Amino acid sequence: MTKPYTAEALSWGHGPALFEMFLEPTCPFSGKAFNKLDGLLAQAGPDRITVKIRLQSQPWHMFSGVVIRAILAASTLPEGKAAAKAVMKAVADHREEFEFEHHAGGPNMDATPAQIVTRLEAYSGIALADAFALPELQAEVKWHAKYARQNGIHVSPTFMVNGLIDPKLSSGDSVETWVSHLLT
């Protein structure tokens, strides 16, 4: 049984400082940023910050749309954001299974969307296929694209602090740098 999706499904913490991470899950730099989520929440404190992941599809990452839909599908399951987080972690940890070599070739040339979903299920332990087929997910995929465009986001990762893009932040920054920047 699935539940309706809302953009808040990919939100952690409940503090007043808002940190939005625009991530393309198969991008290595986005994976690097995603892997800092738990450390960021632990160091800053979930009562001081709210972290929201916004999914930023990019056409040069050939399975971007499939992977993003799978993450959103996971968020509709009873495990909600924990399931979505597990799928994002699976992609970050096994990126080469969801990407093309040089964005144009390699073993994934013969992979189908169904095979990608099966890989995500195997790596994450989350049953995605039924939720992936939900027609209402199309609206959610479009919401993420529209929200990014409305905010001038074109690449990932991009970070917004309290509603404003912050070009000073990058995936290469330490968690400590992020925390000091967010809480000053």
N, C-alpha and C positions, 0 to 999 in steps of 0.2 A: 504494500500500500504506500503510495507516495503522498506527499503533502505539497501544497502550493509553494512555489519558490518566491522568495523576495530577495532583493539585493543585500539585505541584512544577513542572509545566510552565510556570507563570506566575511563576517565581522567578528573581531575578537576584542575583548576589553570593553570598558564602559566609561572611560575617563573623558575629560573635556578636551584634551589635545587630540585632534583628528589627523591620522596619518593614513593616506590612501596610496596604495601600491598598485600601479598599473603594470600588470605582468602578462607576458606571453609565455605560457608554461613550458614550451620546448626551447625557449631562448636560454642559453647558458647563463647570461647575466641575470635574467629573471629568476632562474633556479637558485642562483647564489643569493639573491635578495630574499626569496621565499624561505630559504633555509635559515634565515635570521629571525623569522617571525617569533618563534618560542623564546629565543634569547632576548629579543626586544621587549616582549611582554613581561618576561621575568625581571629584567633590569629596570624597566620604567614603571612597572606595576599596572595591572589591568584597571585599577581605579584611577589612574592618571592619564592613560591614553586609550584611544580606540583605534584599532588597525582594521582597515577595510581593503580587501583585495578586489581589484577591478580587473577583469580579464580583457586583455588587449590583443585581439587577433591581428596577425601580420601575415600577408600572403606569401612572403618568402619562406616562412616556416610552413611547409606544405600540408602538414596534418593539424595545423593550428585550429581550424574550425571543429574538427572531430574531437580533439582533445578538450577544447573549451566546452563543447556540448557535453562531453562525458563528465567533466567537473561539475557543471551545473546539474546534470542528471543525478550525480551522487548527492548533491545538496538537497534533493527532493526526497531522499530516502529517510527512513526513521532516524538514522544516525546523523542526518543533517550535515552541519558544517564539519563534523568529525570525519564523515565519509568523504566529503569534498576535499578536506585537507589530506586525507590518506591518498586520494587519487593524485593531487598535486605533488605530494611527496614521492609517489611512485614515478611520476614523470621526471621530477628533478633528479632522482637517483638513477634512472635508467633512460636518460635523455636520448641516447643513440637509437633506442628502440622506437622512437617517435619522431625522428627527424631524418632528413635526407643529407647525404654527404654533399657539402658545398651547396646546399639548398637545391640540388638538381639531380642527384643520382644516388647510387648505392643500393644496398639490399632492400630498402623500403620502397623501391620503385614497383615492386610486385605486391606490396601490402595493400589490403583493402580496408575500408573503414571498419568492417566487421572484425578483421584481424587486429586492428588497433584497439578496439574496445575489448576484445578477448585478452590482449596483452595487459591492458590497464586493469582488468579484473584479476588476472593472475598476480601482478605485482602489488596491487593494493589490497587484495582480499575482499573487494567490494563488488557485489553483483550489480552490474550497470546496464545490461542489455535492455531490459524492459523499460527502465526509466529513460534510457537514451532515446527510445522511440516515442516518448511523449510529445505530441504536437505542440503543446504550450511552451516547450523549451525554446522554440524559435523566437518567441517574444523576448525571452530572457537574454538570448544571445544578442539580439538586436539592441536590447537595453544597454548592455555593456558597450557595444560599439558606439551607440548614440551618445552615451554619457562621456566616453573618451573624446569623441569628436567635439562635443559641446565645450569641453574643457581644453581643447587645443592639444590633446595628447596624440602623438603620431608614432612614437617609438616606445619600446619597453627595454628596461624598466624606466618608468617615469614616476616621480613621487610628488604628491601634493600634501602640503601641511596646512591644515585649517582652511582648506578650499583654494589654496594658491599653489601652482606648480613651483617646486623648489629645485632649480637646476644645480644647486650646490651639493645635493645629495646624490650618491651613486651606490650601486651594488657593491662596489669595492670598499666602501666605508665600513668601519667597525660598528658593532652594535652600540658601543659607548658613544661614538660620534653621533649616531642617530639619536640616542637618548638625550644627549646634551643639546642637540639642535631642536628637538621636539619640546623639551621642557624648560626652555629659557624664555 
